[in-house]
Amino acid sequence: MTGRSNSPVVPIDSVPPEDTSSYRPVVMIVDDESVIADTLAEILSRNGYATITAYDGDEALETALLTPPEVLITDVVLPGMNGIELAIAMRRMFPECKILLFSGQSVAVDLMAPAKRAGHNFSMLHKPVHPADLLARVSESLRPMRAAV
């Protein structure tokens, strides 16, 4: 490897500035099925949200340290750390982060029982989630936060 790139160099003053005029809440979507995470991110992005995707719990936590989400949408059934464990860890790191869990499996109810007993009351979306329902739930979860902004 020579260290040289065939890519053109663009002067920094030619790069358009990021549009910071409007507030875009950060939503992190976590699903081990990348097509689901990426599709939900695209839906949210096209509707005014800044989105981040991750495909497992550890990646989500590492990414959140760089860009803390205002909303976490996570599948309950993930490899390694499950979505409920991720939600609890995220809430500890970022107490104001809103949590939406989603799953298409009935096992999610069993996984949520210990979290409820520990005082965690997370909202649940069911797969497949309709885009209108997704957008409504994300908007609802941010409503108290937007009033403060």
C-alpha positions in Angstrom: 0.0 0.0 0.0 1.5 3.3 -1.1 -0.7 5.6 1.0 -1.8 7.5 -2.1 -5.4 7.6 -3.1 -6.9 7.9 -6.6 -9.9 9.8 -5.1 -10.1 13.5 -6.0 -9.3 15.9 -3.2 -12.0 18.4 -2.5 -10.9 21.7 -0.8 -12.6 22.2 2.6 -14.1 25.5 1.5 -15.9 23.7 -1.4 -17.8 21.5 1.0 -21.2 22.9 1.8 -21.9 23.5 5.5 -24.1 21.2 7.3 -27.7 22.5 7.7 -27.9 23.4 11.4 -30.9 25.7 11.0 -33.4 23.0 11.9 -33.5 20.7 14.8 -33.4 17.0 13.9 -33.8 14.6 16.8 -31.3 11.7 16.8 -32.9 8.2 16.6 -30.9 5.0 16.9 -32.3 1.9 15.3 -30.9 -1.5 16.4 -31.7 -4.7 14.7 -29.6 -7.7 13.8 -31.4 -7.8 10.4 -29.7 -5.0 8.6 -32.5 -4.6 6.1 -35.0 -3.8 8.9 -32.7 -1.4 10.7 -31.7 0.4 7.4 -35.3 0.6 6.2 -36.6 2.0 9.5 -33.7 4.5 9.4 -34.6 5.6 5.9 -38.3 6.1 6.8 -37.3 8.2 9.8 -34.6 10.1 7.9 -37.1 11.1 5.2 -39.4 12.4 7.9 -37.0 14.8 9.5 -35.0 12.7 12.0 -31.3 12.1 12.2 -30.8 8.4 12.3 -28.0 6.0 13.4 -28.1 2.3 12.9 -26.5 -0.5 14.8 -26.8 -4.3 14.3 -26.1 -5.5 17.9 -26.1 -4.2 21.4 -22.4 -3.7 21.8 -22.2 -1.7 18.6 -25.1 0.4 19.7 -23.5 1.3 23.0 -20.2 2.2 21.4 -22.0 4.3 18.8 -24.1 6.1 21.4 -21.0 7.3 23.2 -20.1 9.2 20.0 -23.6 10.4 19.2 -26.1 10.0 22.1 -29.6 9.2 20.8 -32.7 10.9 22.0 -34.7 7.8 21.0 -33.6 4.2 20.9 -35.7 1.8 18.8 -34.4 -1.7 19.3 -35.4 -5.2 18.5 -35.9 -7.3 21.6 -34.2 -10.4 20.3 -30.6 -9.6 19.4 -27.5 -11.8 19.4 -25.5 -11.4 22.7 -27.0 -8.6 24.6 -30.8 -8.6 24.1 -32.7 -5.4 23.3 -34.1 -5.1 26.9 -30.6 -5.3 28.3 -29.5 -2.7 25.8 -32.4 -0.4 26.7 -31.5 -0.6 30.4 -27.8 0.1 29.7 -28.8 3.0 27.4 -31.1 4.5 30.0 -28.3 4.3 32.6 -26.0 6.1 30.2 -28.5 8.6 28.9 -31.4 8.9 31.4 -33.4 11.2 29.0 -33.3 8.7 26.1 -36.7 7.5 25.1 -37.0 3.8 24.5 -39.1 1.9 22.0 -38.8 -1.9 21.8 -40.0 -3.9 18.9 -40.3 -7.6 18.2 -42.2 -10.1 16.0 -41.7 -12.9 18.5 -43.8 -13.8 21.5 -40.7 -14.5 23.6 -40.4 -10.7 24.0 -43.2 -10.7 26.6 -41.2 -13.2 28.7 -38.0 -11.1 28.3 -39.8 -8.0 29.4 -41.2 -9.4 32.7 -37.9 -9.1 34.7 -37.4 -5.5 33.4 -40.9 -4.5 34.5 -40.3 -6.0 37.9 -37.1 -3.9 38.1 -39.1 -0.7 37.4 -38.5 -0.4 33.7 -41.6 0.3 31.7 -40.7 0.3 28.0 -43.1 0.8 25.1 -43.4 -2.0 22.6 -44.0 -2.0 18.8 -44.9 -5.1 17.0 -43.2 -6.3 13.8 -44.0 -5.6 11.1 -44.5 -2.0 12.1 -46.4 0.3 9.7 -44.4 3.5 8.8 -47.3 5.7 10.0 -47.3 3.9 13.4 -43.6 4.1 13.7 -43.6 7.9 13.0 -46.5 8.5 15.4 -44.8 6.6 18.2 -41.4 8.3 17.7 -43.2 11.7 17.6 -45.2 10.9 20.8 -42.1 9.8 22.6 -40.4 13.1 21.8 -43.3 15.4 22.6 -42.4 16.2 26.2 -38.8 16.8 25.1 -39.8 19.1 22.2 -41.9 21.2 24.6 -38.7 21.8 26.7 -36.7 22.9 23.6 
